[in-house]
Amino acid sequence: MGTQNYNNHRKYYLPHHFVYLPLLLVLEVFGIYKTFSDSEDQIVWILFSVIIFLIFYLAIMIRQHYALELQNRLVRLEFKQRYFELFNKRSDEVEEKLTFGQIAALRFAYDDEFKELLEKALHENISGDQIKKSIKNWRADLHRI
């Protein structure tokens, strides 16, 4: 893998994003097609389409919910630890003033930029996306979900 930066930091899980979900999408399209083209078994195909849609929806929502909630907790914990290491103080007051997007974006900055961008986030209220775009030396996170 090349050097991680703002443009390539998103990660995909191949079986989920490129096999399972597309297969469900194809089945959903097929079910909708059969609903309108097969008048004899229309109720069966409507039921089929509804069930496939629900499986598709649940597959997206459950996977995202569990993974993101755990990742968010770890990102906050990482912020607390890093703040303590850099400033030798608890981060409770500072963390309350930041949005999760700002906290998450700060983890891509090395320590010198972290301090600078943290000050900007606190005093100028720059967004997480603006923080990411301001990072000159990107600190890769290769262990994300």
GUKE-782149 format. One record per atom (N, C-alpha, C, O): residue in three letters; x, y, z; residue number from 1. Coordinates in nm, 2 decimals, padded with zeros to 4 digits. Layout:
N
PT/aa/east/north/up/i
PT/ALA/X/Y/Z/NUM
...
This chain:
145
PT/aa/east/north/up/i
PT/MET/00.08/-00.12/00.00/1
PT/MET/00.00/00.00/00.00/1
PT/MET/00.09/00.12/00.00/1
PT/MET/00.19/00.13/00.07/1
PT/GLY/00.05/00.23/-00.08/2
PT/GLY/00.12/00.35/-00.08/2
PT/GLY/00.11/00.43/00.05/2
PT/GLY/00.04/00.39/00.14/2
PT/THR/00.16/00.55/00.04/3
PT/THR/00.15/00.64/00.16/3
PT/THR/00.01/00.69/00.17/3
PT/THR/-00.06/00.73/00.08/3
PT/GLN/-00.04/00.68/00.30/4
PT/GLN/-00.18/00.72/00.32/4
PT/GLN/-00.19/00.87/00.33/4
PT/GLN/-00.10/00.94/00.39/4
PT/ASN/-00.30/00.93/00.28/5
PT/ASN/-00.32/01.07/00.28/5
PT/ASN/-00.47/01.10/00.28/5
PT/ASN/-00.55/01.00/00.29/5
PT/TYR/-00.51/01.22/00.27/6
PT/TYR/-00.65/01.26/00.27/6
PT/TYR/-00.73/01.19/00.16/6
PT/TYR/-00.84/01.15/00.18/6
PT/ASN/-00.67/01.18/00.04/7
PT/ASN/-00.74/01.12/-00.07/7
PT/ASN/-00.76/00.97/-00.07/7
PT/ASN/-00.85/00.92/-00.14/7
PT/ASN/-00.68/00.90/00.01/8
PT/ASN/-00.69/00.76/00.00/8
PT/ASN/-00.71/00.69/00.14/8
PT/ASN/-00.68/00.57/00.16/8
PT/HIS/-00.75/00.77/00.24/9
PT/HIS/-00.76/00.71/00.38/9
PT/HIS/-00.88/00.63/00.41/9
PT/HIS/-00.89/00.57/00.51/9
PT/ARG/-00.98/00.62/00.32/10
PT/ARG/-01.10/00.54/00.34/10
PT/ARG/-01.06/00.39/00.32/10
PT/ARG/-00.97/00.36/00.24/10
PT/LYS/-01.13/00.30/00.38/11
PT/LYS/-01.10/00.16/00.37/11
PT/LYS/-01.23/00.08/00.34/11
PT/LYS/-01.34/00.11/00.40/11
PT/TYR/-01.22/-00.02/00.25/12
PT/TYR/-01.34/-00.10/00.22/12
PT/TYR/-01.31/-00.24/00.26/12
PT/TYR/-01.19/-00.29/00.26/12
PT/TYR/-01.41/-00.32/00.30/13
PT/TYR/-01.40/-00.46/00.33/13
PT/TYR/-01.46/-00.53/00.21/13
PT/TYR/-01.58/-00.53/00.18/13
PT/LEU/-01.37/-00.59/00.13/14
PT/LEU/-01.41/-00.65/00.00/14
PT/LEU/-01.53/-00.74/00.00/14
PT/LEU/-01.62/-00.72/-00.08/14
PT/PRO/-01.53/-00.84/00.08/15
PT/PRO/-01.65/-00.93/00.08/15
PT/PRO/-01.78/-00.86/00.10/15
PT/PRO/-01.88/-00.90/00.05/15
PT/HIS/-01.78/-00.77/00.19/16
PT/HIS/-01.90/-00.70/00.23/16
PT/HIS/-01.94/-00.59/00.12/16
PT/HIS/-02.05/-00.59/00.07/16
PT/HIS/-01.85/-00.51/00.08/17
PT/HIS/-01.88/-00.40/-00.01/17
PT/HIS/-01.88/-00.44/-00.16/17
PT/HIS/-01.96/-00.38/-00.23/17
PT/PHE/-01.81/-00.54/-00.19/18
PT/PHE/-01.80/-00.58/-00.34/18
PT/PHE/-01.86/-00.71/-00.37/18
PT/PHE/-01.85/-00.75/-00.49/18
PT/VAL/-01.91/-00.79/-00.27/19
PT/VAL/-01.97/-00.92/-00.30/19
PT/VAL/-02.11/-00.93/-00.24/19
PT/VAL/-02.21/-00.93/-00.32/19
PT/TYR/-02.12/-00.93/-00.11/20
PT/TYR/-02.24/-00.94/-00.04/20
PT/TYR/-02.35/-00.83/-00.08/20
PT/TYR/-02.46/-00.86/-00.12/20
PT/LEU/-02.31/-00.71/-00.06/21
PT/LEU/-02.40/-00.60/-00.09/21
PT/LEU/-02.44/-00.59/-00.24/21
PT/LEU/-02.56/-00.57/-00.27/21
PT/PRO/-02.35/-00.60/-00.33/22
PT/PRO/-02.39/-00.60/-00.47/22
PT/PRO/-02.48/-00.72/-00.50/22
PT/PRO/-02.58/-00.71/-00.58/22
PT/LEU/-02.46/-00.84/-00.44/23
PT/LEU/-02.54/-00.95/-00.47/23
PT/LEU/-02.68/-00.93/-00.42/23
PT/LEU/-02.78/-00.96/-00.49/23
PT/LEU/-02.69/-00.87/-00.30/24
PT/LEU/-02.83/-00.83/-00.25/24
PT/LEU/-02.90/-00.73/-00.34/24
PT/LEU/-03.02/-00.73/-00.36/24
PT/LEU/-02.82/-00.64/-00.39/25
PT/LEU/-02.87/-00.53/-00.48/25
PT/LEU/-02.93/-00.60/-00.61/25
PT/LEU/-03.03/-00.56/-00.66/25
PT/VAL/-02.85/-00.69/-00.66/26
PT/VAL/-02.90/-00.76/-00.78/26
PT/VAL/-03.02/-00.84/-00.75/26
PT/VAL/-03.12/-00.84/-00.83/26
PT/LEU/-03.03/-00.91/-00.64/27
PT/LEU/-03.15/-00.98/-00.60/27
PT/LEU/-03.27/-00.89/-00.59/27
PT/LEU/-03.38/-00.92/-00.62/27
PT/GLU/-03.25/-00.77/-00.53/28
PT/GLU/-03.35/-00.67/-00.51/28
PT/GLU/-03.41/-00.63/-00.65/28
PT/GLU/-03.53/-00.62/-00.67/28
PT/VAL/-03.32/-00.59/-00.74/29
PT/VAL/-03.36/-00.55/-00.87/29
PT/VAL/-03.43/-00.66/-00.94/29
PT/VAL/-03.54/-00.64/-01.01/29
PT/PHE/-03.38/-00.79/-00.93/30
PT/PHE/-03.45/-00.90/-00.99/30
PT/PHE/-03.59/-00.92/-00.93/30
PT/PHE/-03.69/-00.94/-01.00/30
PT/GLY/-03.60/-00.91/-00.80/31
PT/GLY/-03.73/-00.92/-00.73/31
PT/GLY/-03.83/-00.81/-00.78/31
PT/GLY/-03.95/-00.84/-00.80/31
PT/ILE/-03.78/-00.69/-00.79/32
PT/ILE/-03.87/-00.58/-00.84/32
PT/ILE/-03.91/-00.61/-00.98/32
PT/ILE/-04.03/-00.59/-01.02/32
PT/TYR/-03.82/-00.65/-01.07/33
PT/TYR/-03.85/-00.68/-01.20/33
PT/TYR/-03.96/-00.79/-01.21/33
PT/TYR/-04.05/-00.78/-01.29/33
PT/LYS/-03.94/-00.90/-01.14/34
PT/LYS/-04.03/-01.01/-01.14/34
PT/LYS/-04.17/-00.97/-01.08/34
PT/LYS/-04.27/-01.02/-01.13/34
PT/THR/-04.17/-00.87/-00.99/35
PT/THR/-04.30/-00.82/-00.93/35
PT/THR/-04.38/-00.77/-01.04/35
PT/THR/-04.51/-00.79/-01.04/35
PT/PHE/-04.32/-00.69/-01.14/36
PT/PHE/-04.40/-00.63/-01.24/36
PT/PHE/-04.42/-00.71/-01.37/36
PT/PHE/-04.50/-00.68/-01.45/36
PT/SER/-04.33/-00.81/-01.38/37
PT/SER/-04.34/-00.89/-01.50/37
PT/SER/-04.42/-01.03/-01.49/37
PT/SER/-04.46/-01.09/-01.58/37
PT/ASP/-04.43/-01.07/-01.36/38
PT/ASP/-04.49/-01.20/-01.34/38
PT/ASP/-04.62/-01.18/-01.26/38
PT/ASP/-04.62/-01.18/-01.14/38
PT/SER/-04.73/-01.16/-01.33/39
PT/SER/-04.86/-01.13/-01.26/39
PT/SER/-04.91/-01.25/-01.18/39
PT/SER/-04.99/-01.23/-01.09/39
PT/GLU/-04.88/-01.37/-01.22/40
PT/GLU/-04.93/-01.49/-01.15/40
PT/GLU/-04.87/-01.49/-01.00/40
PT/GLU/-04.95/-01.52/-00.91/40
PT/ASP/-04.75/-01.47/-00.99/41
PT/ASP/-04.68/-01.48/-00.85/41
PT/ASP/-04.64/-01.35/-00.80/41
PT/ASP/-04.54/-01.34/-00.73/41
PT/GLN/-04.72/-01.25/-00.83/42
PT/GLN/-04.68/-01.11/-00.79/42
PT/GLN/-04.66/-01.10/-00.64/42
PT/GLN/-04.57/-01.03/-00.59/42
PT/ILE/-04.75/-01.15/-00.56/43
PT/ILE/-04.74/-01.14/-00.41/43
PT/ILE/-04.61/-01.21/-00.36/43
PT/ILE/-04.54/-01.15/-00.27/43
PT/VAL/-04.57/-01.32/-00.42/44
PT/VAL/-04.45/-01.39/-00.38/44
PT/VAL/-04.33/-01.30/-00.41/44
PT/VAL/-04.24/-01.29/-00.33/44
PT/TRP/-04.33/-01.24/-00.53/45
PT/TRP/-04.21/-01.15/-00.56/45
PT/TRP/-04.21/-01.02/-00.48/45
PT/TRP/-04.10/-00.97/-00.45/45
PT/ILE/-04.32/-00.97/-00.44/46
PT/ILE/-04.33/-00.86/-00.36/46
PT/ILE/-04.27/-00.89/-00.22/46
PT/ILE/-04.19/-00.82/-00.16/46
PT/LEU/-04.31/-01.01/-00.17/47
PT/LEU/-04.26/-01.06/-00.04/47
PT/LEU/-04.11/-01.08/-00.05/47
PT/LEU/-04.03/-01.04/00.04/47
PT/PHE/-04.06/-01.14/-00.16/48
PT/PHE/-03.92/-01.17/-00.18/48
PT/PHE/-03.84/-01.03/-00.18/48
PT/PHE/-03.74/-01.02/-00.12/48
PT/SER/-03.90/-00.93/-00.25/49
PT/SER/-03.83/-00.80/-00.26/49
PT/SER/-03.82/-00.73/-00.13/49
PT/SER/-03.72/-00.67/-00.09/49
PT/VAL/-03.93/-00.74/-00.05/50
PT/VAL/-03.93/-00.68/00.08/50
PT/VAL/-03.83/-00.75/00.17/50
PT/VAL/-03.76/-00.68/00.25/50
PT/ILE/-03.82/-00.88/00.17/51
PT/ILE/-03.73/-00.95/00.26/51
PT/ILE/-03.58/-00.92/00.21/51
PT/ILE/-03.50/-00.90/00.30/51
PT/ILE/-03.55/-00.92/00.09/52
PT/ILE/-03.42/-00.89/00.04/52
PT/ILE/-03.38/-00.74/00.08/52
PT/ILE/-03.27/-00.72/00.12/52
PT/PHE/-03.48/-00.65/00.07/53
PT/PHE/-03.45/-00.51/00.11/53
PT/PHE/-03.42/-00.51/00.26/53
PT/PHE/-03.32/-00.44/00.29/53
PT/LEU/-03.49/-00.58/00.34/54
PT/LEU/-03.47/-00.57/00.48/54
PT/LEU/-03.33/-00.63/00.52/54
PT/LEU/-03.26/-00.58/00.60/54
PT/ILE/-03.30/-00.74/00.45/55
PT/ILE/-03.16/-00.80/00.47/55
PT/ILE/-03.06/-00.71/00.43/55
PT/ILE/-02.96/-00.69/00.50/55
PT/PHE/-03.07/-00.64/00.32/56
PT/PHE/-02.98/-00.54/00.27/56
PT/PHE/-02.96/-00.43/00.37/56
PT/PHE/-02.85/-00.39/00.40/56
PT/TYR/-03.07/-00.37/00.41/57
PT/TYR/-03.07/-00.26/00.51/57
PT/TYR/-03.00/-00.30/00.64/57
PT/TYR/-02.92/-00.23/00.69/57
PT/LEU/-03.04/-00.42/00.69/58
PT/LEU/-02.98/-00.46/00.82/58
PT/LEU/-02.83/-00.49/00.80/58
PT/LEU/-02.75/-00.46/00.89/58
PT/ALA/-02.79/-00.55/00.69/59
PT/ALA/-02.65/-00.58/00.67/59
PT/ALA/-02.57/-00.45/00.67/59
PT/ALA/-02.46/-00.45/00.72/59
PT/ILE/-02.62/-00.34/00.61/60
PT/ILE/-02.55/-00.22/00.61/60
PT/ILE/-02.55/-00.15/00.75/60
PT/ILE/-02.44/-00.11/00.80/60
PT/MET/-02.66/-00.15/00.81/61
PT/MET/-02.68/-00.07/00.94/61
PT/MET/-02.61/-00.14/01.05/61
PT/MET/-02.54/-00.08/01.13/61
PT/ILE/-02.62/-00.27/01.07/62
PT/ILE/-02.56/-00.34/01.18/62
PT/ILE/-02.41/-00.34/01.17/62
PT/ILE/-02.34/-00.31/01.27/62
PT/ARG/-02.36/-00.37/01.05/63
PT/ARG/-02.21/-00.37/01.04/63
PT/ARG/-02.15/-00.23/01.07/63
PT/ARG/-02.06/-00.22/01.14/63
PT/GLN/-02.22/-00.13/01.01/64
PT/GLN/-02.17/00.00/01.03/64
PT/GLN/-02.18/00.05/01.18/64
PT/GLN/-02.09/00.10/01.23/64
PT/HIS/-02.29/00.02/01.24/65
PT/HIS/-02.32/00.06/01.37/65
PT/HIS/-02.22/00.00/01.47/65
PT/HIS/-02.15/00.08/01.55/65
PT/TYR/-02.20/-00.13/01.47/66
PT/TYR/-02.11/-00.19/01.57/66
PT/TYR/-01.96/-00.15/01.54/66
PT/TYR/-01.89/-00.11/01.63/66
PT/ALA/-01.92/-00.15/01.42/67
PT/ALA/-01.78/-00.12/01.39/67
PT/ALA/-01.75/00.03/01.42/67
PT/ALA/-01.65/00.06/01.48/67
PT/LEU/-01.84/00.12/01.38/68
PT/LEU/-01.82/00.26/01.40/68
PT/LEU/-01.83/00.30/01.55/68
PT/LEU/-01.75/00.39/01.59/68
PT/GLU/-01.92/00.24/01.62/69
PT/GLU/-01.93/00.28/01.76/69
PT/GLU/-01.80/00.23/01.84/69
PT/GLU/-01.74/00.31/01.92/69
PT/LEU/-01.75/00.12/01.81/70
PT/LEU/-01.63/00.07/01.87/70
PT/LEU/-01.51/00.16/01.83/70
PT/LEU/-01.42/00.20/01.91/70
PT/GLN/-01.50/00.19/01.70/71
PT/GLN/-01.39/00.27/01.65/71
PT/GLN/-01.40/00.41/01.71/71
PT/GLN/-01.29/00.46/01.74/71
PT/ASN/-01.52/00.47/01.72/72
PT/ASN/-01.53/00.60/01.78/72
PT/ASN/-01.48/00.60/01.93/72
PT/ASN/-01.41/00.69/01.97/72
PT/ARG/-01.51/00.50/02.00/73
PT/ARG/-01.46/00.49/02.14/73
PT/ARG/-01.31/00.48/02.14/73
PT/ARG/-01.25/00.54/02.23/73
PT/LEU/-01.25/00.40/02.05/74
PT/LEU/-01.11/00.39/02.05/74
PT/LEU/-01.04/00.52/02.01/74
PT/LEU/-00.94/00.55/02.06/74
PT/VAL/-01.10/00.59/01.91/75
PT/VAL/-01.05/00.72/01.87/75
PT/VAL/-01.05/00.82/01.99/75
PT/VAL/-00.95/00.89/02.01/75
PT/ARG/-01.15/00.82/02.06/76
PT/ARG/-01.16/00.91/02.18/76
PT/ARG/-01.06/00.87/02.28/76
PT/ARG/-00.99/00.96/02.34/76
PT/LEU/-01.04/00.74/02.31/77
PT/LEU/-00.94/00.69/02.40/77
PT/LEU/-00.80/00.73/02.35/77
PT/LEU/-00.72/00.77/02.43/77
PT/GLU/-00.77/00.71/02.23/78
PT/GLU/-00.65/00.75/02.17/78
PT/GLU/-00.62/00.90/02.19/78
PT/GLU/-00.51/00.94/02.22/78
PT/PHE/-00.72/00.98/02.17/79
PT/PHE/-00.71/01.13/02.19/79
PT/PHE/-00.67/01.16/02.33/79
PT/PHE/-00.58/01.24/02.36/79
PT/LYS/-00.74/01.10/02.43/80
PT/LYS/-00.71/01.12/02.57/80
PT/LYS/-00.57/01.08/02.60/80
PT/LYS/-00.50/01.16/02.67/80
PT/GLN/-00.53/00.97/02.55/81
PT/GLN/-00.39/00.92/02.58/81
PT/GLN/-00.29/01.02/02.52/81
PT/GLN/-00.19/01.05/02.58/81
PT/ARG/-00.31/01.05/02.40/82
PT/ARG/-00.21/01.14/02.33/82
PT/ARG/-00.21/01.28/02.39/82
PT/ARG/-00.10/01.33/02.41/82
PT/TYR/-00.32/01.33/02.43/83
PT/TYR/-00.33/01.46/02.49/83
PT/TYR/-00.25/01.46/02.63/83
PT/TYR/-00.17/01.55/02.66/83
PT/PHE/-00.27/01.35/02.70/84
PT/PHE/-00.20/01.33/02.83/84
PT/PHE/-00.05/01.33/02.80/84
PT/PHE/00.03/01.39/02.88/84
PT/GLU/-00.01/01.25/02.70/85
PT/GLU/00.14/01.24/02.68/85
PT/GLU/00.20/01.37/02.63/85
PT/GLU/00.31/01.40/02.67/85
PT/LEU/00.13/01.45/02.56/86
PT/LEU/00.18/01.57/02.51/86
PT/LEU/00.18/01.69/02.61/86
PT/LEU/00.27/01.77/02.62/86
PT/PHE/00.07/01.69/02.69/87
PT/PHE/00.05/01.81/02.77/87
PT/PHE/00.06/01.77/02.92/87
PT/PHE/00.05/01.86/03.01/87
PT/ASN/00.06/01.64/02.95/88
PT/ASN/00.07/01.60/03.09/88
PT/ASN/-00.05/01.64/03.17/88
PT/ASN/-00.04/01.67/03.29/88
PT/LYS/-00.17/01.65/03.11/89
PT/LYS/-00.29/01.69/03.17/89
PT/LYS/-00.40/01.60/03.12/89
PT/LYS/-00.39/01.54/03.01/89
PT/ARG/-00.51/01.60/03.20/90
PT/ARG/-00.63/01.53/03.15/90
PT/ARG/-00.70/01.61/03.04/90
PT/ARG/-00.68/01.73/03.03/90
PT/SER/-00.76/01.54/02.95/91
PT/SER/-00.82/01.61/02.84/91
PT/SER/-00.97/01.64/02.85/91
PT/SER/-01.03/01.68/02.75/91
PT/ASP/-01.03/01.61/02.96/92
PT/ASP/-01.18/01.62/02.98/92
PT/ASP/-01.23/01.76/02.93/92
PT/ASP/-01.33/01.76/02.85/92
PT/GLU/-01.17/01.87/02.98/93
PT/GLU/-01.23/02.00/02.94/93
PT/GLU/-01.21/02.03/02.79/93
PT/GLU/-01.30/02.08/02.72/93
PT/VAL/-01.10/01.99/02.74/94
PT/VAL/-01.07/02.01/02.59/94
PT/VAL/-01.16/01.92/02.51/94
PT/VAL/-01.21/01.97/02.41/94
PT/GLU/-01.17/01.80/02.55/95
PT/GLU/-01.25/01.70/02.47/95
PT/GLU/-01.40/01.75/02.46/95
PT/GLU/-01.47/01.73/02.36/95
PT/GLU/-01.45/01.81/02.57/96
PT/GLU/-01.59/01.86/02.57/96
PT/GLU/-01.61/01.97/02.47/96
PT/GLU/-01.72/01.99/02.42/96
PT/LYS/-01.51/02.05/02.43/97
PT/LYS/-01.52/02.16/02.34/97
PT/LYS/-01.50/02.12/02.19/97
PT/LYS/-01.53/02.20/02.10/97
PT/LEU/-01.46/01.99/02.17/98
PT/LEU/-01.44/01.94/02.03/98
PT/LEU/-01.55/01.85/01.99/98
PT/LEU/-01.61/01.78/02.07/98
PT/THR/-01.58/01.85/01.86/99
PT/THR/-01.67/01.76/01.80/99
PT/THR/-01.60/01.63/01.78/99
PT/THR/-01.47/01.62/01.78/99
PT/PHE/-01.67/01.52/01.76/100
PT/PHE/-01.60/01.39/01.73/100
PT/PHE/-01.52/01.40/01.60/100
PT/PHE/-01.42/01.35/01.59/100
PT/GLY/-01.58/01.47/01.50/101
PT/GLY/-01.51/01.49/01.37/101
PT/GLY/-01.38/01.55/01.39/101
PT/GLY/-01.28/01.52/01.32/101
PT/GLN/-01.37/01.65/01.48/102
PT/GLN/-01.24/01.72/01.50/102
PT/GLN/-01.14/01.62/01.57/102
PT/GLN/-01.02/01.62/01.53/102
PT/ILE/-01.19/01.55/01.67/103
PT/ILE/-01.10/01.46/01.74/103
PT/ILE/-01.05/01.35/01.65/103
PT/ILE/-00.93/01.32/01.65/103
PT/ALA/-01.14/01.30/01.56/104
PT/ALA/-01.10/01.19/01.47/104
PT/ALA/-01.00/01.25/01.37/104
PT/ALA/-00.90/01.18/01.33/104
PT/ALA/-01.02/01.37/01.32/105
PT/ALA/-00.92/01.43/01.22/105
PT/ALA/-00.79/01.45/01.28/105
PT/ALA/-00.68/01.44/01.21/105
PT/LEU/-00.78/01.49/01.41/106
PT/LEU/-00.65/01.52/01.47/106
PT/LEU/-00.56/01.40/01.48/106
PT/LEU/-00.44/01.41/01.49/106
PT/ARG/-00.61/01.28/01.47/107
PT/ARG/-00.53/01.16/01.49/107
PT/ARG/-00.44/01.14/01.36/107
PT/ARG/-00.35/01.06/01.37/107
PT/PHE/-00.47/01.21/01.26/108
PT/PHE/-00.39/01.19/01.14/108
PT/PHE/-00.27/01.29/01.14/108
PT/PHE/-00.18/01.28/01.05/108
PT/ALA/-00.26/01.37/01.24/109
PT/ALA/-00.15/01.47/01.25/109
PT/ALA/-00.04/01.42/01.34/109
PT/ALA/-00.07/01.36/01.45/109
PT/TYR/00.08/01.44/01.31/110
PT/TYR/00.19/01.41/01.40/110
PT/TYR/00.19/01.51/01.51/110
PT/TYR/00.12/01.61/01.50/110
PT/ASP/00.27/01.48/01.62/111
PT/ASP/00.26/01.56/01.74/111
PT/ASP/00.27/01.71/01.73/111
PT/ASP/00.20/01.79/01.79/111
PT/ASP/00.37/01.76/01.65/112
PT/ASP/00.39/01.90/01.63/112
PT/ASP/00.27/01.97/01.56/112
PT/ASP/00.22/02.07/01.61/112
PT/GLU/00.21/01.90/01.46/113
PT/GLU/00.10/01.96/01.39/113
PT/GLU/-00.03/01.94/01.48/113
PT/GLU/-00.12/02.02/01.47/113
PT/PHE/-00.03/01.83/01.56/114
PT/PHE/-00.14/01.80/01.65/114
PT/PHE/-00.17/01.92/01.74/114
PT/PHE/-00.28/01.97/01.76/114
PT/LYS/-00.06/01.97/01.80/115
PT/LYS/-00.07/02.08/01.89/115
PT/LYS/-00.13/02.21/01.82/115
PT/LYS/-00.22/02.27/01.87/115
PT/GLU/-00.07/02.23/01.71/116
PT/GLU/-00.11/02.35/01.63/116
PT/GLU/-00.26/02.34/01.58/116
PT/GLU/-00.33/02.44/01.60/116
PT/LEU/-00.29/02.23/01.53/117
PT/LEU/-00.43/02.21/01.48/117
PT/LEU/-00.53/02.20/01.59/117
PT/LEU/-00.65/02.24/01.58/117
PT/LEU/-00.49/02.15/01.71/118
PT/LEU/-00.58/02.14/01.83/118
PT/LEU/-00.61/02.29/01.87/118
PT/LEU/-00.73/02.32/01.90/118
PT/GLU/-00.51/02.37/01.87/119
PT/GLU/-00.54/02.51/01.90/119
PT/GLU/-00.63/02.58/01.80/119
PT/GLU/-00.72/02.65/01.84/119
PT/LYS/-00.61/02.55/01.67/120
PT/LYS/-00.70/02.61/01.57/120
PT/LYS/-00.85/02.55/01.59/120
PT/LYS/-00.94/02.63/01.58/120
PT/ALA/-00.86/02.42/01.62/121
PT/ALA/-00.99/02.36/01.64/121
PT/ALA/-01.06/02.43/01.76/121
PT/ALA/-01.18/02.45/01.76/121
PT/LEU/-00.98/02.45/01.87/122
PT/LEU/-01.04/02.51/01.99/122
PT/LEU/-01.08/02.66/01.97/122
PT/LEU/-01.19/02.70/02.02/122
PT/HIS/-00.99/02.73/01.90/123
PT/HIS/-01.01/02.88/01.90/123
PT/HIS/-01.08/02.93/01.77/123
PT/HIS/-01.15/03.03/01.77/123
PT/GLU/-01.06/02.86/01.66/124
PT/GLU/-01.13/02.90/01.53/124
PT/GLU/-01.24/02.80/01.49/124
PT/GLU/-01.31/02.83/01.40/124
PT/ASN/-01.26/02.70/01.57/125
PT/ASN/-01.36/02.60/01.55/125
PT/ASN/-01.36/02.54/01.40/125
PT/ASN/-01.47/02.54/01.34/125
PT/ILE/-01.24/02.51/01.35/126
PT/ILE/-01.24/02.45/01.22/126
PT/ILE/-01.29/02.31/01.22/126
PT/ILE/-01.28/02.24/01.32/126
PT/SER/-01.35/02.27/01.11/127
PT/SER/-01.41/02.13/01.11/127
PT/SER/-01.31/02.02/01.09/127
PT/SER/-01.19/02.05/01.07/127
PT/GLY/-01.36/01.90/01.11/128
PT/GLY/-01.27/01.78/01.10/128
PT/GLY/-01.21/01.78/00.96/128
PT/GLY/-01.09/01.74/00.94/128
PT/ASP/-01.29/01.81/00.86/129
PT/ASP/-01.24/01.80/00.72/129
PT/ASP/-01.14/01.91/00.70/129
PT/ASP/-01.04/01.88/00.63/129
PT/GLN/-01.16/02.03/00.75/130
PT/GLN/-01.06/02.13/00.74/130
PT/GLN/-00.93/02.09/00.81/130
PT/GLN/-00.82/02.12/00.76/130
PT/ILE/-00.94/02.03/00.93/131
PT/ILE/-00.82/01.98/01.00/131
PT/ILE/-00.74/01.88/00.91/131
PT/ILE/-00.62/01.89/00.89/131
PT/LYS/-00.81/01.78/00.85/132
PT/LYS/-00.75/01.68/00.76/132
PT/LYS/-00.68/01.75/00.65/132
PT/LYS/-00.57/01.72/00.61/132
PT/LYS/-00.75/01.85/00.58/133
PT/LYS/-00.69/01.92/00.47/133
PT/LYS/-00.57/02.00/00.51/133
PT/LYS/-00.48/02.03/00.42/133
PT/SER/-00.56/02.04/00.64/134
PT/SER/-00.45/02.13/00.68/134
PT/SER/-00.32/02.05/00.72/134
PT/SER/-00.22/02.10/00.73/134
PT/ILE/-00.34/01.92/00.73/135
PT/ILE/-00.22/01.83/00.77/135
PT/ILE/-00.12/01.83/00.66/135
PT/ILE/-00.15/01.79/00.55/135
PT/LYS/00.00/01.87/00.69/136
PT/LYS/00.11/01.86/00.59/136
PT/LYS/00.18/01.73/00.59/136
PT/LYS/00.22/01.68/00.48/136
PT/ASN/00.20/01.67/00.71/137
PT/ASN/00.27/01.54/00.72/137
PT/ASN/00.17/01.44/00.77/137
PT/ASN/00.15/01.43/00.89/137
PT/TRP/00.10/01.36/00.68/138
PT/TRP/-00.01/01.27/00.72/138
PT/TRP/00.05/01.16/00.80/138
PT/TRP/00.14/01.09/00.76/138
PT/ARG/-00.02/01.13/00.91/139
PT/ARG/00.02/01.01/01.00/139
PT/ARG/-00.09/00.91/00.97/139
PT/ARG/-00.20/00.92/01.01/139
PT/ALA/-00.04/00.80/00.90/140
PT/ALA/-00.13/00.70/00.85/140
PT/ALA/-00.20/00.62/00.96/140
PT/ALA/-00.13/00.59/01.06/140
PT/ASP/-00.32/00.58/00.94/141
PT/ASP/-00.39/00.49/01.03/141
PT/ASP/-00.43/00.37/00.94/141
PT/ASP/-00.53/00.37/00.88/141
PT/LEU/-00.35/00.27/00.95/142
PT/LEU/-00.37/00.15/00.87/142
PT/LEU/-00.45/00.04/00.94/142
PT/LEU/-00.46/-00.07/00.88/142
PT/HIS/-00.50/00.07/01.06/143
PT/HIS/-00.56/-00.04/01.13/143
PT/HIS/-00.71/-00.01/01.16/143
PT/HIS/-00.77/-00.07/01.25/143
PT/ARG/-00.77/00.07/01.07/144
PT/ARG/-00.91/00.11/01.09/144
PT/ARG/-01.00/00.00/01.03/144
PT/ARG/-00.96/-00.08/00.95/144
PT/ILE/-01.13/00.01/01.07/145
PT/ILE/-01.23/-00.09/01.01/145
PT/ILE/-01.28/-00.02/00.89/145
PT/ILE/-01.37/-00.08/00.83/145
